[in-house]
Structures are given as C-alpha cells and as structure tokens.
Amino acid sequence: MQTFIADKNERLDKFLAKKLDVSRNQIEQLIKKGYVKVNEKIVTKSGYKLKENEKIEILPIKKEEKETKKAEFDIPILYEDEDLLVINKPPGVVVHPAPSYKEATLVDWLKQKGYSLSTIAGEERFGIVHRIDKETSGALVIAKNNKTHEFLSNQLKDKSMGRYYLMLLNEPLKEAKCVDAPIGRNPKNRIKMAVVNNGKEAKTLFVPIFENLIAAKLFTGRTHQIRVHLTKLSRYILGDKTYGKKNQNVNRVMLHAREIYFTHPNGQKLSIIAPLFDDFKNLIKGIDNEKIDNLSSFFNNYDRMCK
C-alpha cells in the first residue's frame, strides 16, 4: 500500500498521476476499480477534488485469476519488437472475451503464448489497442506495455494511425466515392448501426480496384463504419448477412484490413501489409496484385475527395 498527503486542493487523478509518474488514463482505471481511498473511504470518481492534508491510499492490486480458454488456432505475426506486435487476425477469431462468448479469443491466444502485454484497458482487453470484428480478417496492432498502449491510442484519436481495407462487394462501384454521413445505433434494431442525423461524424473513402474488389480508407473509426456507409451506396460486402442479403453462400464477411500504418514509439513510421487468407484469395484469382500491395500510394490519388 502507498500513502500520500495532499499538499494543496487538486483533482485526485492529477495528483496521483504526478505522484506515481503514470498517465491520467491509467490512474482513471485504478480509481474506477476501487483501488484508491481518500480519508479511509474508497473513491471511484477521477475528478474528486482533494483538499489540503487529506490522506490518499493506493490499495494493493489483486490479480484476477480468470480461466484462459485453450486456443486451437494459430495467428501469423507480421511484426514484433519489445514494445508491440502486429498480427494478421484470421477470420472467425473474436478479439477479446465477452460474457456471452464461450470460445477462445485472441486475448486467450496471447495469454497462452506467454506474452507480457499492456493492462491499461483492463484484463479483458489485454494489450488490445483497437479491434476488428469476428468475421473480418487482417492487421491488428497489440501493445506490450502501458506506455506504448497510450502512445498508440493517441494516434487513433488524432487519426495518424489508420488502416486500408479490401473487400468484395455484391456489385462493382463505377468510380471512387467519399461517404460523409454520421453513424449511430439503429433506432429500429439495436444490434445494427445506421446513418442517423444525431450520430457521430463518420467519413469513408471507397475506391474500385477491379470489378467487385474495392479498397477503403477510414477517416474516422465508428462501429461497422464500412458496412453502414456501403448501404448509402446500395452495396454490401459479400457474406455480410447483417447489412446484406440473408441467403448468401459465402461463409464470412469478405473484409480484410490489408495495410496498417502508424508511428512507433521510437519515432519510426511503419506501414505493414497483412497477406490475404485463402478464402479471400480464391475469390480474386487472376487479379494483378500491384495495386493491393501498396494501397497507401494508391490512395494518394484519391485522398483529396474526402478532405
């Protein structure tokens, strides 16, 4: 247990961030989980206003023992160093556990492999900086420590980290399109998202590659953003039975995070390509790989459409 005495009137999270030399985000998690006492009482609000001479105690953090489900799958690693790793998530793998999901997840696989990862987002999200849906495949970056996690999370917020996606649509697009339409919960179906007037800003650029093979760049990061914005174009991704037709004979949503770009904590700019999985490759046999191997350069000609 650590004990401190407030030397002036100040917010609790600000005071502890200075004393412990960690981020406000980490302190917020600590407070929310009930590990902080002020004058012998647990405080769970980060914005609690300390008064001079109040006693602050940091309680010992209990390590939660949770069952790790055995992962029968393996995951390709595209890049790894002491701060982070980038994986190529296969389709069908859920990123992190949820009470309703009983199978092994990506988090279970990471624990099984013995990775020491960030805990800033809690045990359930063990190292996960961002996520992609179960049926979506492709590039995903994972933080090995809290400083890296915060560094990468800030890039998500300021849009300097991003991904280029490939997808197969039910019908081709004749030309590149920028969809700028707010997204929120579908008022008629809470499982789905929709374009709604009071939603959050969302912007997606779609560019045709060949026939129904389309690339996309996200300028924001909303739940189901690509799939919802395609409905504005009267299109859907093959295999998407939530936003498309129910009676499809494609086994999963044909959406792949092909390329991820971000700045490493050491200042190096990285752009990492995630190879396509066989189920996707089999549907685009004969297509020239030149464009899809360097989507960042390809999109330079179109970015202005969404500015």
C-alpha positions as CSV (number, residue, x, y, z in Angstrom):
1,M,0.0,0.0,0.0
2,Q,1.2,3.5,-0.8
3,T,0.1,6.6,1.2
4,F,0.3,10.3,0.3
5,I,-0.9,13.5,1.8
6,A,-2.4,16.2,-0.4
7,D,-0.3,19.4,-0.3
8,K,-3.0,21.5,-2.0
9,N,-6.5,21.5,-3.3
10,E,-6.3,19.5,-6.6
11,R,-8.1,16.8,-8.7
12,L,-7.4,13.3,-7.4
13,D,-6.4,11.9,-10.8
14,K,-4.0,14.8,-11.5
15,F,-2.4,14.4,-8.0
16,L,-1.8,10.7,-8.4
17,A,-0.6,10.9,-12.0
18,K,2.2,13.2,-10.7
19,K,3.0,11.1,-7.6
20,L,3.1,7.8,-9.5
21,D,4.6,9.1,-12.7
22,V,2.0,7.4,-14.9
23,S,-0.7,8.6,-17.3
24,R,-4.1,10.0,-16.3
25,N,-5.7,7.2,-18.2
26,Q,-4.0,4.6,-16.0
27,I,-4.9,6.5,-12.9
28,E,-8.6,6.7,-14.0
29,Q,-8.6,2.8,-14.4
30,L,-7.1,2.5,-10.9
31,I,-9.7,4.8,-9.3
32,K,-12.7,3.2,-11.2
33,K,-11.7,-0.2,-10.0
34,G,-11.8,0.9,-6.3
35,Y,-8.1,0.8,-5.5
36,V,-7.9,4.4,-4.2
37,K,-9.0,5.6,-0.7
38,V,-9.3,9.2,0.5
39,N,-9.5,9.6,4.3
40,E,-10.3,5.8,4.7
41,K,-13.1,5.8,2.1
42,I,-12.9,4.3,-1.4
43,V,-13.3,7.0,-4.1
44,T,-14.3,5.9,-7.6
45,K,-14.5,9.3,-9.3
46,S,-11.4,10.6,-11.1
47,G,-12.5,14.2,-10.7
48,Y,-12.8,14.0,-6.9
49,K,-11.5,17.3,-5.5
50,L,-8.8,16.8,-2.9
51,K,-8.4,19.2,0.0
52,E,-5.1,20.1,1.5
53,N,-3.9,17.5,4.1
54,E,-6.3,14.7,3.0
55,K,-4.8,11.2,3.1
56,I,-4.7,9.2,-0.1
57,E,-4.0,5.5,-0.1
58,I,-3.4,3.2,-3.1
59,L,-4.6,-0.3,-2.2
60,P,-2.7,-3.4,-3.3
61,I,-3.9,-4.5,-6.7
62,K,-5.4,-8.0,-6.7
63,K,-4.5,-10.1,-9.7
64,E,-7.7,-11.6,-11.0
65,E,-7.5,-15.3,-11.7
66,K,-9.6,-15.9,-14.8
67,E,-9.9,-19.1,-16.8
68,T,-7.9,-18.9,-20.1
69,K,-9.6,-21.0,-22.8
70,K,-7.3,-23.1,-24.9
71,A,-6.9,-21.6,-28.3
72,E,-6.8,-24.3,-31.0
73,F,-5.9,-21.8,-33.7
74,D,-2.6,-20.0,-34.5
75,I,-2.1,-16.4,-35.6
76,P,0.5,-15.1,-38.1
77,I,2.8,-12.4,-36.6
78,L,3.7,-9.7,-39.1
79,Y,6.0,-7.6,-36.9
80,E,7.3,-7.8,-33.4
81,D,9.7,-6.0,-31.1
82,E,9.9,-5.2,-27.3
83,D,7.1,-2.6,-27.5
84,L,4.5,-4.1,-29.8
85,L,3.4,-6.7,-32.2
86,V,1.3,-6.6,-35.3
87,I,-0.7,-9.7,-36.2
88,N,-2.8,-10.9,-39.1
89,K,-6.0,-11.9,-37.5
90,P,-7.7,-14.8,-39.2
91,P,-11.5,-14.7,-39.9
92,G,-13.6,-16.2,-37.2
93,V,-11.4,-15.2,-34.3
94,V,-13.0,-12.9,-31.7
95,V,-10.6,-10.3,-30.4
96,H,-11.5,-10.1,-26.7
97,P,-13.7,-12.1,-24.3
98,A,-17.3,-11.3,-23.5
99,P,-19.7,-13.0,-21.1
100,S,-21.9,-14.3,-24.0
101,Y,-18.9,-15.8,-25.9
102,K,-17.7,-19.2,-24.8
103,E,-14.9,-19.9,-27.3
104,A,-11.2,-19.0,-27.1
105,T,-10.4,-15.4,-28.2
106,L,-7.3,-13.6,-29.4
107,V,-6.7,-12.5,-25.8
108,D,-6.7,-16.2,-24.8
109,W,-4.2,-17.0,-27.5
110,L,-1.9,-14.1,-26.4
111,K,-2.0,-15.3,-22.8
112,Q,-1.4,-18.9,-23.9
113,K,1.7,-17.8,-25.8
114,G,3.0,-16.1,-22.6
115,Y,3.1,-12.5,-23.9
116,S,3.6,-9.8,-21.3
117,L,1.2,-7.1,-22.6
118,S,-0.3,-3.8,-21.5
119,T,-3.1,-3.7,-18.9
120,I,-4.2,-0.1,-19.4
121,A,-7.5,-1.2,-20.8
122,G,-8.1,-4.0,-18.2
123,E,-7.6,-7.7,-18.2
124,E,-10.3,-8.4,-20.7
125,R,-8.6,-6.3,-23.4
126,F,-5.1,-7.4,-22.5
127,G,-2.8,-5.3,-24.9
128,I,-5.6,-4.6,-27.4
129,V,-5.3,-1.1,-28.8
130,H,-8.1,-1.4,-31.4
131,R,-10.3,-4.2,-32.6
132,I,-11.9,-5.7,-35.7
133,D,-15.0,-7.8,-36.0
134,K,-15.0,-11.6,-35.7
135,E,-15.5,-12.3,-39.4
136,T,-13.1,-9.5,-40.5
137,S,-9.5,-10.5,-41.1
138,G,-6.3,-8.5,-41.2
139,A,-3.8,-6.3,-39.5
140,L,-4.1,-5.6,-35.8
141,V,-1.6,-3.9,-33.5
142,I,-1.1,-5.0,-29.9
143,A,0.8,-3.1,-27.2
144,K,3.2,-4.9,-24.9
145,N,3.4,-2.2,-22.3
146,N,1.2,0.7,-21.0
147,K,3.3,3.5,-22.4
148,T,3.2,2.0,-25.9
149,H,-0.6,1.4,-25.5
150,E,-1.2,5.1,-24.6
151,F,1.2,6.3,-27.4
152,L,-0.7,4.2,-30.0
153,S,-4.2,5.1,-28.6
154,N,-3.3,8.8,-29.0
155,Q,-2.6,8.1,-32.7
156,L,-6.0,6.6,-33.1
157,K,-7.6,9.7,-31.6
158,D,-5.6,12.2,-33.8
159,K,-6.1,9.9,-36.9
160,S,-2.4,9.5,-37.6
161,M,-2.9,5.7,-37.2
162,G,-5.1,4.0,-39.8
163,R,-5.8,1.0,-42.0
164,Y,-6.6,0.4,-45.6
165,Y,-9.2,-2.3,-46.2
166,L,-10.0,-4.6,-49.1
167,M,-13.5,-6.0,-49.7
168,L,-15.6,-7.9,-52.2
169,L,-19.0,-6.3,-52.9
170,N,-22.2,-7.7,-54.3
171,E,-21.9,-5.2,-57.2
172,P,-19.0,-3.2,-58.5
173,L,-18.5,0.5,-58.0
174,K,-18.1,2.5,-61.2
175,E,-16.0,5.3,-59.5
176,A,-14.4,6.3,-56.3
177,K,-16.8,7.7,-53.7
178,C,-16.4,9.6,-50.4
179,V,-19.3,8.9,-48.0
180,D,-19.6,11.5,-45.3
181,A,-22.5,10.5,-43.1
182,P,-23.0,10.4,-39.3
183,I,-23.3,6.9,-37.7
184,G,-25.2,5.9,-34.6
185,R,-27.2,3.0,-33.2
186,N,-30.0,1.9,-35.5
187,P,-33.3,3.0,-33.8
188,K,-35.2,0.0,-35.2
189,N,-32.6,-2.7,-34.5
190,R,-30.2,-2.2,-31.6
191,I,-27.8,-4.9,-32.9
192,K,-27.1,-2.8,-36.0
193,M,-25.7,0.7,-36.7
194,A,-27.1,3.1,-39.2
195,V,-26.7,6.5,-40.7
196,V,-28.6,8.8,-38.3
197,N,-28.9,12.6,-38.1
198,N,-27.7,12.7,-34.4
199,G,-24.9,10.2,-34.9
200,K,-21.1,10.6,-34.7
201,E,-19.2,12.1,-37.6
202,A,-18.1,9.3,-40.0
203,K,-16.2,9.5,-43.3
204,T,-15.1,6.7,-45.6
205,L,-13.4,6.7,-49.0
206,F,-14.2,3.8,-51.3
207,V,-12.1,3.2,-54.5
208,P,-12.7,0.4,-57.1
209,I,-9.7,-1.9,-57.8
210,F,-11.1,-4.4,-60.2
211,E,-14.8,-5.4,-60.8
212,N,-16.2,-6.0,-57.3
213,L,-12.9,-5.8,-55.5
214,I,-12.9,-2.5,-53.6
215,A,-10.5,-0.7,-51.3
216,A,-11.5,1.6,-48.5
217,K,-9.8,4.1,-46.2
218,L,-11.4,5.2,-42.9
219,F,-11.1,8.9,-41.9
220,T,-13.0,8.1,-38.6
221,G,-13.4,4.9,-36.6
222,R,-17.0,4.0,-35.9
223,T,-18.5,0.6,-35.3
224,H,-19.4,-1.1,-38.6
225,Q,-18.5,2.0,-40.4
226,I,-17.6,0.5,-43.8
227,R,-20.6,-1.8,-43.8
228,V,-23.0,1.1,-42.8
229,H,-21.6,3.5,-45.3
230,L,-21.9,0.9,-48.1
231,T,-25.7,0.9,-47.5
232,K,-25.6,4.6,-48.7
233,L,-24.2,3.3,-52.0
234,S,-26.8,0.5,-52.2
235,R,-24.0,-2.1,-51.8
236,Y,-23.0,-4.7,-49.2
237,I,-19.9,-6.9,-48.6
238,L,-20.2,-10.5,-49.7
239,G,-21.0,-12.7,-46.7
240,D,-22.5,-9.8,-44.7
241,K,-25.9,-11.2,-43.6
242,T,-26.4,-8.3,-41.2
243,Y,-26.4,-5.4,-43.7
244,G,-26.8,-7.5,-46.9
245,K,-28.9,-10.5,-48.0
246,K,-29.6,-13.3,-45.6
247,N,-29.4,-16.2,-48.1
248,Q,-25.7,-15.9,-49.2
249,N,-23.5,-18.9,-49.8
250,V,-20.3,-17.0,-48.6
251,N,-19.1,-18.2,-45.2
252,R,-17.9,-14.9,-43.8
253,V,-17.8,-11.2,-44.4
254,M,-15.2,-10.7,-47.1
255,L,-13.5,-7.7,-45.5
256,H,-9.7,-7.6,-44.8
257,A,-7.6,-5.0,-43.1
258,R,-4.8,-5.1,-45.7
259,E,-2.4,-2.4,-44.5
260,I,-1.9,-0.7,-41.2
261,Y,0.2,2.5,-40.7
262,F,1.3,4.2,-37.5
263,T,4.3,5.8,-35.8
264,H,6.4,3.5,-33.5
265,P,7.2,4.9,-30.0
266,N,10.8,5.2,-31.2
267,G,9.6,7.7,-33.9
268,Q,9.9,5.3,-36.9
269,K,6.9,5.4,-39.3
270,L,5.7,1.9,-40.0
271,S,3.4,0.5,-42.7
272,I,2.7,-3.2,-42.5
273,I,0.8,-5.3,-45.1
274,A,-1.3,-8.3,-44.0
275,P,-1.5,-11.1,-46.6
276,L,-4.9,-12.2,-47.7
277,F,-6.3,-15.5,-46.3
278,D,-7.1,-18.3,-48.7
279,D,-10.9,-17.9,-48.7
280,F,-10.4,-14.3,-49.9
281,K,-7.6,-15.1,-52.4
282,N,-9.7,-17.8,-54.0
283,L,-12.3,-15.3,-54.9
284,I,-9.9,-12.9,-56.7
285,K,-7.7,-15.3,-58.7
286,G,-6.2,-13.6,-61.7
287,I,-6.2,-10.1,-60.3
288,D,-3.0,-8.1,-60.6
289,N,-1.5,-7.7,-57.1
290,E,0.4,-4.5,-57.9
291,K,-2.4,-2.1,-56.6
292,I,-3.3,-4.1,-53.5
293,D,0.4,-4.4,-52.5
294,N,0.8,-0.7,-51.9
295,L,-2.6,0.8,-51.0
296,S,-1.1,3.8,-49.2
297,S,0.5,5.0,-52.5
298,F,-2.6,4.1,-54.5
299,F,-4.9,6.2,-52.2
300,N,-2.6,9.3,-52.5
301,N,-4.5,10.0,-55.8
302,Y,-7.9,9.9,-54.1
303,D,-7.5,11.3,-50.6
304,R,-8.5,14.8,-51.6
305,M,-12.0,13.6,-52.3
306,C,-12.6,13.2,-48.6
307,K,-10.8,16.3,-47.3
